[in-house]
Amino acid sequence: MDGAGAGGAYVARTAEEVFRDLRGRRAGMIKALTEDVDKFFKLCDPEKENLCLYGYPNETWEVTLPAEEVPPEIPEPALGINFARDGMNEKDWLALVAVHSDSWLLSVAFYFGARFGFDKENRRRLFNMINNLPTIYEVVTGIAKKQSKEKTPNSSSKSSKPSMKVLSRAEPRAKAKVPAPKDEEESGEDEGDEEEEEHDNTLCGTCGTNDGKDEFWICCDNCEKWYHGKCVKITPARAEHIKHYRCPECTNGGSNSNKRVKT
């Protein structure tokens, strides 16, 4: 093994490469504490000297003595993990080793970051990539699996109700649009292009411009003219409660029976 805990020469120069190095070491240590736990337990004999759990970039692990050179090539894992083996409940002991393993992985990653001169942005990117992974502790204790199960139902239970954001001028008209027959659905793309062109040419019935294309527009249900919401003092929230909208011209010149009164 090339240098205890080193796992090879320094080749990682970017945040992505350091993260790949960490991910390999992490996989090896998780394997030791889960899949190979019986073997790991036997190797951590309290009668032996200070032992460390190392993870390597190739997703393997090793229980061995710490490096002899001072300072070591990279930060060392927690020493003496074997001494507490028989003095603790096995699950608690494995959880403790997992916590120290997480700490070591971060130490190694940020050691590389400092050695290779990562700036603030690269350090942030590296930490964000690491933070997107469950910790070894969360995997070993089952917390990660529990969190995954809790998130799964929520991920598919998003409300189908559209959110009431600032409406584009196309949305009020689309609300009253009659669905096309099935045999006409294939021409939907062409209709969409025509509708978009129509909206580009639409002028506000109050100010006579088509400025503010991304603002809220509303269409009069009586004369079918379009208006900037701000020009007729109608907000998206108010529009939600209007069953039939009549513009000021139609309201002043005709009956108000179709307009819903709001207090």
C-alpha positions as CSV (number, residue, x, y, z in Angstrom):
1,M,0.0,0.0,0.0
2,D,1.5,3.3,-1.0
3,G,1.8,5.2,2.3
4,A,-0.6,4.3,5.1
5,G,-3.9,6.0,4.3
6,A,-2.6,7.7,1.2
7,G,-4.0,5.4,-1.4
8,G,-1.6,6.7,-4.1
9,A,0.2,9.8,-5.2
10,Y,-1.4,13.2,-5.3
11,V,-3.3,13.3,-8.6
12,A,-6.5,15.2,-7.6
13,R,-6.4,18.8,-8.8
14,T,-10.0,19.9,-9.1
15,A,-13.0,19.9,-6.7
16,E,-14.6,17.1,-8.7
17,E,-11.4,14.9,-8.5
18,V,-11.1,15.4,-4.8
19,F,-14.8,14.5,-4.4
20,R,-14.2,11.4,-6.4
21,D,-11.3,10.5,-4.1
22,L,-13.5,11.0,-1.1
23,R,-16.4,9.0,-2.5
24,G,-14.1,6.0,-3.1
25,R,-12.7,6.2,0.4
26,R,-16.2,6.6,1.8
27,A,-17.5,3.5,-0.1
28,G,-14.7,1.4,1.3
29,M,-15.4,2.5,4.9
30,I,-19.1,2.0,4.6
31,K,-18.4,-1.5,3.3
32,A,-16.2,-2.2,6.4
33,L,-19.0,-1.1,8.8
34,T,-21.8,-2.9,7.0
35,E,-21.2,-5.6,4.5
36,D,-17.8,-6.7,6.0
37,V,-18.7,-5.8,9.6
38,D,-17.9,-9.3,11.0
39,K,-14.4,-9.2,9.4
40,F,-13.9,-5.6,10.6
41,F,-15.0,-6.5,14.2
42,K,-12.5,-9.4,14.4
43,L,-9.6,-7.2,13.1
44,C,-10.2,-4.6,15.8
45,D,-8.8,-6.7,18.6
46,P,-8.4,-4.6,21.7
47,E,-5.3,-6.6,22.6
48,K,-3.5,-5.1,19.6
49,E,-1.8,-1.6,19.4
50,N,-3.6,1.6,18.2
51,L,-5.4,0.6,15.0
52,C,-7.1,2.9,12.4
53,L,-9.7,2.3,9.8
54,Y,-8.5,3.6,6.4
55,G,-10.6,3.9,3.3
56,Y,-9.0,4.1,-0.1
57,P,-10.0,5.7,-3.4
58,N,-10.5,2.3,-5.0
59,E,-13.4,1.6,-2.6
60,T,-11.4,-0.8,-0.4
61,W,-10.7,-0.5,3.3
62,E,-8.0,-1.6,5.8
63,V,-7.5,-1.8,9.5
64,T,-3.9,-1.1,10.3
65,L,-1.4,0.8,12.4
66,P,-1.0,4.6,11.7
67,A,1.7,5.9,9.5
68,E,5.1,6.1,11.1
69,E,6.2,9.3,9.3
70,V,5.6,12.6,11.0
71,P,3.8,14.6,9.7
72,P,1.9,11.9,7.8
73,E,1.3,12.2,4.0
74,I,-2.4,13.0,4.7
75,P,-4.4,13.4,7.9
76,E,-4.7,10.2,10.0
77,P,-8.0,8.6,11.0
78,A,-8.9,8.3,14.7
79,L,-6.4,6.2,16.6
80,G,-7.3,3.3,18.8
81,I,-10.7,2.4,17.5
82,N,-10.1,-1.1,18.7
83,F,-9.7,-0.2,22.4
84,A,-13.4,0.5,22.9
85,R,-14.7,-2.5,21.0
86,D,-15.4,-4.8,24.0
87,G,-16.4,-2.0,26.3
88,M,-19.4,-0.8,24.3
89,N,-22.5,-2.1,22.7
90,E,-21.5,-3.2,19.1
91,K,-24.0,-0.9,17.4
92,D,-22.8,2.1,19.5
93,W,-19.2,1.3,18.8
94,L,-19.8,1.0,15.0
95,A,-21.7,4.4,15.2
96,L,-18.7,5.9,17.0
97,V,-16.3,4.7,14.4
98,A,-18.6,6.0,11.7
99,V,-18.6,9.5,13.2
100,H,-14.8,9.5,13.3
101,S,-14.7,8.2,9.8
102,D,-16.9,11.1,8.6
103,S,-14.6,13.5,10.3
104,W,-11.6,12.0,8.7
105,L,-13.1,12.1,5.2
106,L,-13.8,15.8,5.6
107,S,-10.3,16.4,6.9
108,V,-8.7,14.6,3.9
109,A,-10.9,16.4,1.4
110,F,-10.1,19.9,2.8
111,Y,-6.4,18.9,3.2
112,F,-6.3,18.3,-0.6
113,G,-8.3,21.6,-1.1
114,A,-5.7,23.5,0.8
115,R,-2.8,21.7,-0.8
116,F,-4.0,22.4,-4.3
117,G,-4.9,26.0,-3.5
118,F,-8.7,25.8,-3.8
119,D,-10.3,29.3,-3.7
120,K,-13.5,30.1,-1.9
121,E,-15.8,29.0,-4.7
122,N,-14.0,25.6,-5.2
123,R,-14.1,24.9,-1.5
124,R,-17.8,25.7,-1.5
125,R,-18.4,23.5,-4.5
126,L,-16.5,20.6,-2.9
127,F,-18.4,20.9,0.4
128,N,-21.8,21.0,-1.4
129,M,-21.0,17.8,-3.3
130,I,-19.9,16.1,-0.1
131,N,-23.0,17.4,1.7
132,N,-25.3,15.9,-0.9
133,L,-24.1,12.4,0.2
134,P,-25.5,10.8,3.4
135,T,-22.8,10.6,6.1
136,I,-21.2,7.3,7.0
137,Y,-22.9,7.6,10.4
138,E,-26.3,8.1,8.7
139,V,-25.8,5.0,6.6
140,V,-24.5,2.8,9.4
141,T,-27.3,3.8,11.9
142,G,-30.0,3.5,9.2
143,I,-30.9,7.2,9.4
144,A,-30.2,7.6,5.7
145,K,-32.6,4.9,4.7
146,K,-35.3,6.3,7.0
147,Q,-34.9,9.8,5.5
148,S,-35.1,8.3,2.0
149,K,-38.4,6.6,2.8
150,E,-39.8,9.8,4.3
151,K,-38.9,11.8,1.2
152,T,-40.2,9.3,-1.3
153,P,-44.0,9.9,-0.8
154,N,-43.5,13.7,-0.8
155,S,-41.6,13.7,-4.0
156,S,-44.7,12.3,-5.9
157,S,-47.3,14.2,-4.0
158,K,-46.8,17.6,-5.5
159,S,-50.1,19.4,-6.0
160,S,-51.5,19.4,-9.5
161,K,-53.0,22.8,-8.8
162,P,-51.1,25.5,-10.7
163,S,-49.3,28.0,-8.5
164,M,-50.7,31.5,-8.6
165,K,-47.6,33.3,-9.9
166,V,-47.6,36.5,-11.9
167,L,-49.8,35.6,-14.8
168,S,-48.8,36.2,-18.4
169,R,-51.4,37.7,-20.6
170,A,-51.9,34.3,-22.3
171,E,-53.1,32.6,-19.1
172,P,-56.5,34.3,-18.6
173,R,-57.5,33.5,-22.2
174,A,-56.3,29.9,-21.8
175,K,-58.6,29.6,-18.8
176,A,-61.6,29.9,-21.0
177,K,-60.3,28.0,-23.9
178,V,-62.4,25.1,-25.2
179,P,-60.5,21.8,-25.6
180,A,-59.9,20.9,-29.2
181,P,-61.4,17.6,-30.6
182,K,-58.9,14.7,-30.6
183,D,-58.5,14.8,-34.4
184,E,-57.3,18.4,-34.1
185,E,-54.8,17.8,-31.4
186,E,-52.0,17.2,-33.8
187,S,-52.2,20.7,-34.9
188,G,-51.6,22.0,-31.4
189,E,-48.1,23.3,-32.1
190,D,-49.2,25.4,-35.0
191,E,-52.1,26.8,-32.9
192,G,-49.7,27.6,-30.2
193,D,-47.5,29.6,-32.6
194,E,-50.5,31.5,-33.9
195,E,-51.7,32.2,-30.4
196,E,-48.2,33.5,-29.4
197,E,-48.2,35.8,-32.5
198,E,-51.7,37.0,-31.6
199,H,-50.5,37.9,-28.1
200,D,-47.5,39.8,-29.5
201,N,-49.9,42.0,-31.5
202,T,-52.4,42.5,-28.7
203,L,-52.8,46.1,-27.5
204,C,-54.1,47.0,-24.1
205,G,-57.6,48.4,-24.3
206,T,-56.7,51.2,-21.9
207,C,-53.2,52.4,-22.7
208,G,-53.1,51.2,-26.3
209,T,-49.7,49.6,-26.0
210,N,-48.4,46.0,-25.8
211,D,-45.7,46.8,-23.3
212,G,-45.1,44.5,-20.4
213,K,-45.6,41.2,-22.2
214,D,-44.6,39.2,-19.1
215,E,-47.0,41.2,-16.8
216,F,-50.5,40.2,-15.8
217,W,-53.1,40.8,-18.5
218,I,-56.8,40.1,-18.3
219,C,-59.5,39.7,-21.0
220,C,-62.9,41.2,-20.8
221,D,-65.5,38.5,-21.1
222,N,-67.9,40.9,-22.8
223,C,-65.9,42.7,-25.5
224,E,-62.9,40.3,-25.5
225,K,-60.4,43.1,-25.3
226,W,-57.2,42.6,-23.4
227,Y,-56.0,44.9,-20.6
228,H,-52.9,45.3,-18.5
229,G,-54.0,44.3,-15.0
230,K,-52.4,47.5,-13.6
231,C,-54.3,49.6,-16.1
232,V,-57.7,48.4,-14.9
233,K,-56.5,48.0,-11.3
234,I,-57.0,44.2,-11.2
235,T,-54.3,42.0,-9.5
236,P,-53.9,38.3,-10.1
237,A,-55.3,37.7,-6.6
238,R,-58.4,39.7,-7.3
239,A,-58.8,38.0,-10.7
240,E,-59.1,34.6,-8.9
241,H,-62.4,35.7,-7.4
242,I,-64.0,37.2,-10.5
243,K,-66.3,34.8,-12.3
244,H,-67.0,37.0,-15.3
245,Y,-64.8,40.1,-15.9
246,R,-66.2,43.2,-17.5
247,C,-63.8,46.0,-18.4
248,P,-64.6,49.6,-17.3
249,E,-66.1,50.5,-20.7
250,C,-68.5,47.6,-20.7
251,T,-69.3,48.1,-17.0
252,N,-70.1,51.8,-17.5
253,G,-72.0,51.2,-20.7
254,G,-74.1,48.2,-19.6
255,S,-75.3,46.0,-16.9
256,N,-73.1,45.0,-14.0
257,S,-75.0,41.8,-13.4
258,N,-72.1,39.6,-14.5
259,K,-69.5,41.2,-12.4
260,R,-68.9,39.7,-9.0
261,V,-68.9,42.3,-6.2
262,K,-65.9,42.1,-3.9
263,T,-65.6,43.7,-0.5
